[in-house]
Amino acid sequence: MKKSLGHYVYEKFFQYELMTAVYVMEPWEKTLFNAIVLTIVSLSFATFYQYTPVMFSKVTGFF
């Protein structure tokens, strides 16, 4: 049984809300919490993208 992409995203978002207990928060709390999570994840990816090549070159010895 093939599910659509929209249904898959909905299920993952529902799982996220259940695992983090976001579903019990008020709308303004959800917005604030999701903004903080999105900021942390975005900064983590940016840091990973920026510093991974530098660390990889130091480990392998290529300068």
Backbone as a ProteinNet text record, in pm:
[ID]
protein_1_A
[PRIMARY]
MKKSLGHYVYEKFFQYELMTAVYVMEPWEKTLFNAIVLTIVSLSFATFYQYTPVMFSKVTGFF
[TERTIARY]
83.7	0	88.5	76.8	160.9	91.4	165.1	111	167.2	91.4	137.6	241.2	315.6	416.5	352.6	238.2	167.9	127.3	82.6	44.5	166.8	277.1	401.9	448.8	445.7	487.3	392.5	263.9	166.2	194.4	223.9	253.1	379.4	482.9	607.1	585.5	506.7	477.4	395.8	302.8	222.7	311.3	404.9	498.9	584.8	629.5	708.8	629.4	503.7	421.5	401.2	383.6	364.4	491.8	605.3	731.3	782.2	750.9	798.2	690.7	572.4	458.4	416.8	436.8	397.6	245.6	177.8	33.1	-41.3	21.5	-45.4	-19.8	61.4	94.3	-9.6	-12.6	-98.1	-33.4	-111.2	-56	68.7	71.5	189.5	309.7	286.5	396	450.2	358.9	401.5	488.8	445.9	521	659.7	667	794.9	884.8	830.7	908.3	958.6	870.6	910.5	1013.9	1003	1102.5	1239	1240.4	1367.1	1427.1	1345.9	1395.3	1447.6	1373.7	1416.2	1546.3	1561.6	1685.3	1803.5	1786.4	1894.9	1932.9	1834.4	1862.8	1930.2	1883.2	1943.2	2087.2	2113.5	2250.5	2341.2	2286.5	2365.8	2404.9	2310	2341.2	2440.2	2424.3	2517	2657.8	2668.8	2799.3	2860.1	2779.4	2827.2	2876	2800.5	2836.1	2964.1	2981.4	3096.1	3225	3218	3339	3376.5	3288.3	3322.3	3436.5	3436.9	3550.1	3682.8	3681.2	3803	3855	3767.5	3809.4	3851.8	3781.9	3817.7	3957	3987.1	4119.2	4228.5	4199.9	4298.9	4323.7	4219.8	4233.8	4309.9	4280.6	4345.6	4482.4	4515.3	4646.7	4655.3	4545.6	4545.8	4520.9	4609	4591.2	4565.2
-117.6	0	124.3	202.4	320.8	443	513.3	633.4	756.7	862.1	985.7	1054.7	1143.8	1219.4	1305.2	1362.8	1445.2	1365.8	1244.1	1157.6	1119.3	1093.6	1059.8	1176.3	1297.6	1415.7	1438.8	1419	1433.9	1335.1	1211.1	1110.2	1145.5	1191.9	1229	1351	1447.2	1563	1522.1	1431.8	1380.2	1307.4	1227	1158.9	1259.9	1365.2	1470.6	1536	1566.5	1628	1535.1	1407.2	1313.1	1292	1278.8	1250.7	1370.6	1491.3	1609.9	1671.5	1614.8	1664	1804.7	1838.4	1970.2	1980.7	1869	1871.3	1924.1	1928.2	1978.4	2127.2	2188.8	2330.3	2418.9	2541.6	2641.9	2683.4	2743.7	2780.1	2868.5	2966.7	3053.6	2977.3	2880.5	2798.8	2705.6	2650.9	2566.1	2644.4	2765.5	2848.9	2880.1	2916.9	2948.7	2825.6	2713.5	2590.4	2546.3	2546.9	2505.3	2600.6	2729	2826	2797.7	2766.8	2735.8	2608	2505.8	2379.4	2400.9	2473.9	2500.8	2579.9	2675.4	2753.1	2665.1	2579.4	2490.8	2393.5	2335.4	2240.9	2312.7	2431.4	2506.7	2544.4	2591.7	2628	2505.1	2392.6	2269.2	2226.1	2230.8	2194.6	2292.2	2421.1	2520.6	2497.6	2468	2441.3	2315.1	2211.8	2087.2	2110.6	2186.5	2215.1	2297.6	2390.4	2480.4	2413.7	2336.3	2286.1	2143.4	2066.9	1929.8	1924.1	2002.5	1995.9	2033.2	2129.4	2171.1	2056	1996	1885.8	1764.4	1737.6	1624.4	1644.8	1767.1	1792.9	1783.8	1824.1	1812	1665.7	1586	1444.5	1368.6	1397.4	1324.4	1380.9	1499.8	1557.3	1644.8	1668.7	1756.8	1899.5	1989.3	2128.4	2214.7
0	0	0	-102.7	-119.3	-59	26.5	89.3	19.8	25.5	-37.2	51.4	-7.5	65.3	174.4	143.8	242	365.4	343.1	455	537.6	471.6	541.8	628.9	572.8	647.8	765.5	743.7	851.1	963.8	930.8	1032.6	1111.1	1041.5	1110.1	1200.5	1155.8	1239.5	1361.3	1342.4	1453.3	1553.8	1505.6	1594.3	1669.7	1601.8	1665.6	1778.5	1752.4	1855.9	1974.7	1949.4	2059	2139.3	2071.8	2141.4	2221.5	2178.5	2249	2337.9	2338.9	2418.4	2376.5	2251.8	2201.7	2193.2	2179.1	2160.8	2283.5	2400.4	2520	2542.3	2458.8	2475.1	2408.9	2454.2	2390.7	2258.7	2168.5	2037.3	2044.5	2133	2141.8	2195.2	2282.8	2334.7	2226.6	2145.3	2033.1	1936.9	1905	1811.9	1866.4	1991.7	2053.3	2059.4	2102.5	2112.4	1975.4	1875.3	1740.9	1681.1	1711.7	1662.6	1725	1852.9	1920.1	1863.5	1845.7	1789.2	1648.2	1566.5	1429.2	1426.3	1516.2	1523.8	1560.9	1660.5	1703.5	1592.1	1526.1	1417.7	1300.9	1266.1	1155.2	1184.8	1305.4	1341.8	1347.6	1390.2	1393.4	1252.3	1159.1	1021	958.5	987.8	933.5	987.2	1115.2	1175	1115.6	1100.7	1041	898.7	821.7	682.5	673.6	767.3	761.8	811.7	917.6	981.3	945.2	885.1	848.1	746.2	639.4	546.4	612.1	703.3	772.1	858.4	935.1	1021.8	939.2	830.9	745.4	685.3	644.1	586	691.8	814.1	921.4	956.9	958.3	993.7	886.1	760.7	652	617.1	662	637.3	514.3	445.2	328.7	375	332.9	375.4	257.9
[MASK]
+++++++++++++++++++++++++++++++++++++++++++++++++++++++++++++++

